[in-house]
C-alpha cells in the first residue's frame, strides 16, 4: 500500500508543478542514497507517461575515499535505466569550518550551473517529509525567525533554475518500503549515523518523542504550512516595497530610498537589509540578526556616517538615498583567469575568452583607480568612449570604483569590463563581468 502511496504522491506533486513545456527536459539530483534512488525510479516511470527527458546529475564532493566509486555506481544505475548521467566534481578540497555548508553551496552551484549551461529549467531533488521536520527543529534550535522556520517549499528558484521537491510530502518510511519492495539498491552514507551532525542525533531521538506523543510529524508539517502562509504575506509586501524603493546596479551596488524605512515594518525592513547585504557582500548565508538590528537602528536615526556590516559599506547618498556598496578591504584576492567563466568575489561572473598569446597570464582583481585616474588611463591608451560609456563613468558613485572587477596582465591594467574599456590590443569580447547573486531581493515562489 505504501509503495502505491509514494508513487501517487510523486505523481500528484508533479501535477502541482505544471504546466511543463511540451516534451519537458528535467534534471535529477541523485547522490545514490535511498531517497534519491526512490526519486530516480519514480521520475523514470513518470517520464514514460509524459514523453519527458531526464538527465541524472551526481556530485562528487571529494570528502570521503568512497566518493568516486559511489558516483560511478550512480552513473551505472542511471545507464541501466537508459538515462544519461553527468558526474560533477567539486574542484577544490573543502577546508575550514562548516564543511557541510560549503559542500551544500558547491553542490547547488554545480547542479544549477549545469542546468543553466544546458538550458534545463527543472531540477528535482529528493527532500522528503522527515527532512522537513529535521530542518524545522534544527532552525528552531538555532533561533531562526518566521522566514527560517517556514523551511523548504515544494517549488523554489535558485540561480535561475526551478527547484522541485516532489517527495516533500512523503515519509521516509514510505521511501524505505518502496525501495525494499522494488528491490532497488542504494549507497549507504556513514555520515547519516555520525552523531557529530544534528540530523543523526535528531533521527535517533525523534522516534522516541513521537512514540510518547510529544511530537507528531504531521502536526509539525501543519505548523510549517501555517508559517509558510504567514511568510508569503510578508514576501508579498517585500515585493511591493522593493520595486518602489530599491535600485540594484549591475556595477554591484544598491540605492535604497529612505522612504522605504518609513513605509516598511521592522520585519520587512530587516529581511530586505539582510538580502541587500547578502547580494552586495556576496554571501549565501543570512547575516546575523544582531548585525542587522544594529544597522537598522542606525538607519532609523540619521544622519548616518559610513557603517560597515557583512563586508558592505552603508552610507547616506544623495536625494534621500542610502548607498550600499562592497567594502573595499573585504574584497577577494586576485584570481588567475582560466578560459571560460569564473566567479570572482562571489559577486561577478568573469568570462575570459581571449585567445591571443599576448593576453595570456591575466588575472581579475579590484580596480585600483578612481574616476580621475581611470579617465587618465583611458586617455593615455587612446581609448575612444561612446556616449553610453561616458554616462556610466560620470554617474557611477565614486565609492564604487575600487569595488569593480578589473583585468590585469601582471601589474598592468588592461581592461575594465563594466565600462567596456580595454587597451587597443584587446577586443570587447575578450573579457566580460556580469553581476551574480546567490539570492534575489524577493522570493520567486
N, C-alpha and C positions, 0 to 999 in steps of 0.2 A: 504493500500500500504506500509506504513512504517513498519508494522509488518513483511511483507514479506522481506523488505529490511534488517531488523535486523537479521532474521534467515539466510538470504542469506549471509550477511556479516560474520556471525559467521561461517557458513559452508565453505565459501571461505577462510577465515583466517585459519581455521583448516587444509585446504588443503596445505596452505603455511608452516604449521608446520610439514608436512610429510617429510620422512616416519616415521610412528609409527611401533612398533613391532606388530606381529600377536596378535589378541585379546588384544589390549592395555589396560593398567590399568592407570587411571588418578585420581588425587585428585582435588576437587574443594574447594576453599576458599570462604565460604558463611557466611556473617555476619547476613543475614536476611534483609538487606536493599534492596531497589528496584533494584539496579544494580546487586547485587549478586544473587537475586532471578531470574532476567532475565537470567543471566548466567546459573543458575541451570536448568531452563526449556529448554533453548536452548541446553545445553550439554546433557540433558536427551534424547532429540529427536535425536540428533546426535549419541548418544551411540547406540540406537536401530538399526541404519543403518550400524554401524561399528562393531557390536559384541564386543563392548568395555565394560569395567567395571569401574564404577565411585564410589568414596567414598567422602562423604561430610565431610569437616573439618570446625569447627566453634570455635572461640576463645572467652573465657570469660576473658575480661580484668580486671574485678572487679573494674571498675571505676564508675559505676552507680548502684543504687539499683536494677534497672530493668534488669541488665545484665544476671543474672542467668535465669530469665524467658524467655529472648529473645533467648538464645542459646538452651533452652529446646524447644522453639517453632520451631527453625530451625530443630532440630532433628525430631520433629513430621512431619514437611513438607517433609523432606527427606524420612522418613519412608512411608509416603503416596505415594511417587513416587517409592517406592521399593528400595531405596538406603540406604546403611549403613551410619551412621553419628558418628563421634567422636568429643566429646567436649573437647577442650584443654584449660586448665586454667593456667593463669599466677600465679605462686606460691606465689609471694610476692606482697604486696601492693606497687604501684608505688608512689615514693615520690620525692621531689625536683623540679628542673626546667625542663622545656620542657617535660612534661608528654607525649605529643603526640609522640615525637621522641622515648621515652622509650617504649611506647606501641607498636609502629611500630616495633622496634627492637625485642621485645619479641614475637610479633605476627609471624614474619617471622622465628624466631628461632624455635618456636614451630611447625609451619607448615612444614618447611623444615626438621626439626628433625624427625617429624612423617613420612614424606615421605622416608627419608633415612632408618629409622628403619624398615619400611615395604616394602622396595625395590620398591618404586613408583618413577619413574623418572620425571613424568609430573605433574605440579601443575598449575591449571588455576585460574586466578584472574579476577575481573570484571572491571578493569580500562577501561574507555571509552574516547572519544574524548574531552569532556568537562573537564575531569580530566587532560588530557594532556595540554590543553590550560591554565588551572589554574596553573599547575606545571611550565609551561614556565614563566608566569608572576610573580609567587612567586619567582622563582630563579632569574629572571631579577631584581626584586626589591632588592634582597639580593646581587646583583653584581656578579652573577655567570659568569664563563667563558664559552668557547665553549663546554667543556665536560658537564657542568651542564645544559646549555641551549639546549643540544641535547635531554634532557628529557628521557622519557621511550621508550624502544623498545618493539616490539611485542614479541621477544624472548630474554630472558636473563638467565644467570645461577647464582644461589645463593646456596652456601653451598652444591654443588654437585647435585642440583635439577634444572630441566629445567622449568623455569617460563614462562608461556604462557599467552598472553593477547588477546584473540580472539575478544574482543569488542572495541579495541582501536580506530578503525576507525568509530565507531558508535556514533551518537549524543545522548545526554541524552533524547531529545525529542522522539527519536525512541524507546528508552527503556521504557519511560513512556507510550507511546501509546500501545506498546506490552503488558505491564502488564494490562492495562485497558481492552484491547480487549480480552485477555485471562482470565481475572478475577482472576489474581494472587495477593495474599495478600503479604504484606511485613511489616517489622518493621520500625517504624519511629524513627530516631536518633535525639534528640533535639540539639545535638552539631552542626548539619549541619546548624542551624539557629542562632548559638551563634556568635555574631559579634566580640568576642574576638579572633576568628580564622580568618586567612586570607581568607580561602576558602569561608566562609559565607559572608564576606564583598565583595569579588570578584563576587560571584554569584548574589549579589544584584545589582551591578553596571554594570556588563558586558552586559546584555540585552540592557541597555540604550545606551551604547557606540556602540553596534552592530547596533541598530536601526538608529543611526545617521551616520552610515557608517564609524566610526572611527576605528573599529576593526572588522575583519572578521575571524571567527574560521577556515574556510577552508584555508585562506591565512596564518594564523598562523601555521597551520599544514604543509603547503607547506614550510614555512620557517624552521620549525623544521626538515623536511625531508632533506632540503639542508644542515642544520647544521650537521645532522647525517652523511651525506656523507663525509663532510669535516673531521668530527671527526673520521670516520672509517679509513681515510688515516693516521691520526696521530697514531691511535691504531695499525695499521699495522707496522708503524715504531717502536713503542714501543715494539711490539712482537719481531721484528728482533733484536733490540739492547739488550733487556733484556736477550735473550737467549745466547748472546755472552759475556755479561759483568757483569752479576749479578748472584750470587750464594746465595741460601737460605738454611740454615741448619735446620734439624729437632730439633736442640737444641735451636732454636729461635733467631738466629742472621743472618745477611746478610753480604756478602762481595761484594763491588762494585768496579769494575776496574776503575781506574782514566781515562783511555782512553774513557770511556763512556761519561764523561763530555766534551771531545774534539769532539766526534762524534755527540752528541745529540744537537738538537736545544733547546733553552731555554724552549719552551712549553713542549717538550718531557721530558726534564730533570726535570722540576718542577712537572710534573704528576708522574713520576717514584719516585721521592723523596717523594711525598705525599703518594704513595701507600706503599713504604718501611716503612715509619713512622707509617702508619695505621696498617700494618701487625705486625711489631715488638712491637709497642706500644699498640696493642690490641684495636684499635679504629675502629668503623664502620663509623663515620663521617670524612669528609676530614679535614686536618689540615689547619689552617688559612693561607691565601696567604702571609701575611707579614712575618710569621714564616718561610715559605718555601723559600721565596725570600732571606731572611737574611742568611739562611743556605746555599743556592745555591751560593750566592756571596762569602761566606767564603770558600766554596769548590773550587771555581774558582781561589782563590788566596792563595795557600798553602805557608808555612806549616800550617796545622790546628791542633791547640790544641783541646782537647776534647770539643765538643759542646753538649749542651742538647737541645732537641726540642721534644715536644709532648710525653714526657715520654720515650724518647730514648736518647742514647749517640751515638755520631758520632765522629770518630777519625781516624787518619791515621793508617793503619795497616802495613803489610809488603808486599814487592814486588808490589808496586804501587796499593795497595788495600785500600779501605776505609771500616772500620768496623762499622756496625750499630748494636747496641745491646740494650736490655732493660735497662732503667735507674733503678738502684737498689732501690733508695728511692721512686720510683713511683709504685713499685710492690704492688699488692693487699695484704690485710691482710690474715693470715692463714685461711683456710677453713676446717671445720669439714667434714670428709668423711662419706658419706652415701653409701650404697650398690648400685653399678651401676656407671653411668657416671656423672661427674660434670665438669663444665667449671671453671678453675682457672685462674685468672688474665687476662681473655678474650684472653688467648693465648694457653692454654693446656687443652685438654680433658683428665681428670684424671679418670681412671677406678679403682674402688675398688671392688675386688672380693673375698677378704679374708673371710673365714667362721670360722676360728679358734677363740676360745674365747680369747686367749692371744694376738690377733691382733685387739681387739676392741678399741674404743675411739682413733682413729687415726685422724690426720689432715694433710693437704698438705700446705706447705709454701715454701719460698725460701731457697735454700741451704745455710747453714751458714758457709760452709768450702771452702777454696781454694784448689788448686790441692794438695799441700803437706799435708795439714791436712786431706784431703779426703783419700789420699793414706795411711796415718797412721791409719785412721778409718777402712779401708779395711783390713790392716794387723792385727789390734787388734781383728777384728771379724772373722779372719781365712777365709776370702773370697778368693777363687781361681779365678784368672782372665784369661779369654780367650785372644787370640791374638787380636781379634776384640775389646774387652774392653780396652786392653792396648793401642791400636791405638787411640781410642776415647779419653781416658784420656790424652794421650800425645799431641794430636793435637787440642783439644778444647782451644780457646783463654782464657787466664787467667781471662779476664774481664767478661766472660760469666758465669763462675762458680756460682757466687752469684745470678744469674738470673734464674737458673734451678729450677724446682719443686722438692721438696724432701718430703718424708713421715716421719712423726714424730709420736711417741706414747708418749703422754705428752711432755717432753722436749728432749726425746731421738731419735736421727736419726736412722731409721730402714731400709730405702730404698731410692735409687736414681734411679728412673725409666729410665732415659736417658742412663745411663751406665749399666742398668740391674744388679745393685748391691744391695744386701739386706742381712740382718743378717740371720744366718742359720735357724731360726725358720720360715722364710718366704719362699714362692715359687715365682718363676719368674712370675707366673700367678696371684699372689695376687694383684699386682699393675701395672699399666701402665700409661704412659703420652704421648700423641701424640699432636704435634703442630697443632693448629686450627687457621684459619684465617677468618676474616669476609669478606675479599675480596681477589682477586688474583692480581698479578702484571699486568696481561694482561686481556683484556676483551674477554670472550668466547662467541662472538656473531657475 
